Amino acid sequence: MGHPLDHGSSVERGKCDFAEFFGSLPAVKDLRLDICIIKAMIAGLDEIPVRLPMPLLSLRQFYLFDICLSGFDEVCCLLCLIRSSPYLEEIEIETFNDKGDELPAQEFLEAEYYSDIKLNQLTKVKLKAISGTKPEIELIKLLLAKSPLLETMIIETCTLSKQTLIDIMKQVTKFGRSSPRAEVIF
């Protein structure tokens, strides 16, 4: 005989399903997650959805901490949440560099540049602990290209050589921007 409170929900069974978790938060305006929570939710998934079944229509601010942008699953999850949040106004992402295989995540981000991602309400982006990896640079390029109302992108680098910082700045200044008002601050 089952527990009287067990109605089949994955949360009640001690599991946390990615889509179900976010589906239970339709009115959330400010979401703060770290990568440990994300990894727990996507563990065991065969495939991370492109979009959530139910969009996060109230989400305005999204903060993600300790994400490794060379991790393919982490990048897929990040982009799923971005795609599912049409009224997102502010994103803050703190990265860490795993020195893993960057190629799958980099190629995916490059492909997303040409995708249907729209960040029509995004006005502020803050990226922390950026080290200049190719996936990080591709994410910056994507956010600049898909955010027509972007006003400010703040890029905080981790401890880098002066030359690495200059190289990042050179790359970023060449990227197209959908917002004529977008200012990138290092």
C-alpha positions in Angstrom: 0.0 0.0 0.0 1.4 3.4 -1.0 1.9 6.4 1.3 -1.3 8.4 1.7 0.5 11.6 0.4 2.0 9.8 -2.6 -0.1 11.0 -5.5 2.6 10.1 -8.1 4.3 13.5 -8.2 8.1 13.1 -8.8 8.8 15.6 -6.0 6.8 13.4 -3.5 8.7 10.4 -4.7 12.0 12.1 -3.8 13.0 12.9 -7.3 12.9 16.2 -9.0 11.9 16.4 -12.6 13.2 19.3 -14.6 10.0 20.3 -16.5 7.7 19.5 -13.5 9.8 21.6 -11.2 9.6 24.7 -13.4 6.0 24.0 -14.2 5.2 24.4 -10.5 6.7 27.9 -10.6 4.4 29.8 -13.1 4.4 33.0 -11.0 8.0 33.2 -10.0 9.6 36.6 -10.9 13.1 36.1 -9.6 14.9 32.8 -9.9 18.3 31.9 -8.4 19.8 28.5 -9.0 23.2 27.0 -8.7 24.5 24.3 -11.0 24.1 21.6 -8.3 20.4 22.1 -8.4 20.4 22.0 -12.2 22.5 18.9 -12.3 20.1 17.1 -9.9 17.1 18.0 -12.1 18.7 16.9 -15.4 20.3 13.7 -14.0 18.7 10.8 -15.8 17.1 12.8 -18.5 17.6 11.3 -21.9 17.2 14.7 -23.5 16.9 18.3 -22.1 13.9 19.9 -23.7 14.4 22.8 -26.1 11.6 24.7 -24.2 9.6 23.9 -21.1 6.1 22.7 -21.7 4.8 25.7 -19.8 6.6 29.0 -20.3 7.8 31.0 -17.3 5.7 34.1 -18.2 6.4 35.9 -14.9 10.1 35.4 -14.8 11.9 38.7 -15.0 15.3 38.0 -13.3 17.4 34.8 -13.6 20.6 34.2 -11.7 22.7 31.1 -12.3 25.7 30.4 -10.3 28.7 28.1 -10.9 27.8 27.0 -14.4 30.5 25.4 -16.5 29.8 26.6 -20.1 31.9 23.8 -21.5 29.3 21.4 -20.2 26.9 20.5 -23.0 24.0 19.6 -20.6 24.5 22.8 -18.6 24.4 24.9 -21.8 21.3 23.1 -23.1 19.6 23.7 -19.7 20.5 27.4 -19.7 19.2 27.9 -23.2 16.0 26.0 -22.4 15.3 28.3 -19.5 16.1 31.4 -21.5 13.8 30.2 -24.4 11.0 29.5 -21.9 11.2 33.0 -20.3 9.9 35.5 -22.9 9.7 38.4 -20.5 13.1 38.0 -19.0 14.7 41.4 -18.2 17.9 40.5 -16.4 20.3 37.6 -16.5 23.3 37.1 -14.2 25.6 34.1 -14.8 28.6 33.2 -12.7 30.8 30.7 -14.5 33.6 28.4 -13.6 36.0 26.9 -16.0 36.3 23.1 -15.9 38.9 22.8 -18.6 36.8 20.1 -20.1 36.0 19.4 -23.7 34.6 22.8 -25.0 33.8 21.7 -28.5 30.2 20.3 -28.1 29.0 23.3 -26.1 30.8 25.7 -28.4 29.3 24.2 -31.5 25.8 24.2 -29.9 26.1 27.9 -28.9 27.3 28.8 -32.4 24.3 27.0 -33.9 22.0 28.8 -31.4 23.2 32.1 -32.8 21.0 31.3 -35.9 18.1 29.9 -33.9 14.7 31.1 -32.7 16.0 32.5 -29.3 14.5 35.9 -28.7 15.3 38.0 -25.7 13.0 40.9 -26.5 12.7 42.2 -23.0 16.3 41.7 -21.8 17.9 44.9 -20.7 20.7 43.8 -18.3 23.3 41.0 -18.4 26.0 40.4 -15.9 28.6 37.7 -16.6 31.0 36.9 -13.8 34.3 34.9 -13.6 34.6 35.0 -17.4 38.0 33.5 -18.5 37.7 33.8 -22.3 36.7 30.2 -23.2 35.1 29.7 -26.6 31.7 28.8 -25.1 31.8 31.9 -22.9 32.6 34.1 -26.0 29.8 32.4 -28.0 27.3 33.1 -25.2 28.3 36.8 -25.1 27.8 36.9 -28.9 24.4 35.2 -28.7 23.1 37.5 -25.9 24.3 40.6 -27.8 22.7 39.4 -31.0 19.3 38.4 -29.6 18.6 41.2 -27.2 17.1 44.3 -29.0 16.5 46.2 -25.8 19.8 45.4 -24.1 21.2 48.4 -22.3 24.1 47.0 -20.3 26.2 43.9 -20.4 28.7 43.8 -17.5 31.6 41.3 -18.0 33.6 40.5 -14.9 36.7 38.4 -15.7 38.5 36.1 -13.4 42.2 36.7 -12.9 43.5 37.0 -16.4 46.6 38.3 -18.0 46.4 41.7 -19.4 46.7 40.2 -22.9 43.9 37.8 -22.4 41.6 40.6 -21.3 42.5 42.6 -24.3 41.8 39.7 -26.6 38.4 39.2 -25.0 37.6 42.9 -25.4 38.7 42.8 -29.1 36.4 39.9 -29.8 33.4 41.3 -28.0 33.7 44.8 -29.7 33.4 43.1 -33.1 30.1 41.3 -32.3 26.9 42.5 -33.9 24.3 43.9 -31.5 20.6 44.0 -32.0 20.4 46.9 -29.6 21.9 50.2 -30.6 22.0 51.2 -27.0 23.9 48.1 -25.7 26.9 49.1 -23.7 29.5 46.4 -22.8 31.4 47.2 -19.6 34.5 45.3 -18.4 
